[in-house]
Amino acid sequence: MYRAPDPLKQKAIKLATALAFAHSVFVIDTSSRTNVECRMQCLEAVINYFADSDVAVLTLDRSNTMGRDAKVLSNFKTTQDRFVTYRHIPSHQEPLLWLPDIVAWSYARGGHWRESVQPIIREVINLG
């Protein structure tokens, strides 16, 4: 989203807020960790966050961390009583994956971008 012109960003945010899905934002300090380490920690936090919910399928954007994701997710399956199905799909095949990207980018950008998605952010979870 960072490469899109501002009018397109604004249109995407308007659409995301109109859908009115509640989003939980996981925040992590990237200054002392690699992007992969941050993703793994966030993924573990997301899994634990939804462990006691009725979420049955976790859909992730296909990326170069699929193997690492699978390891984190398989560890979860062996330590939890319930089974969560996960899948990696390219975002062009699952448009709902665009929503968290829009919210995450806007939140990270700060200022009026963050303010524009604030109505659909249920909570912010700081992972340190």
Buried (B, 14 or more C-beta within 10 A) or exposed (E): BEEEEEEEBBEBBEEBBEEEEEBBBBBBEEEEBEEEEBBBBBBBBBBEBBBEEEBEEBEBBBEEBEEBBEEBBEEBEEEEEEEBEBEBEEBEEBEEBBBBBBBBBBBEBEEEBBEBBEEBBEEEEEEE
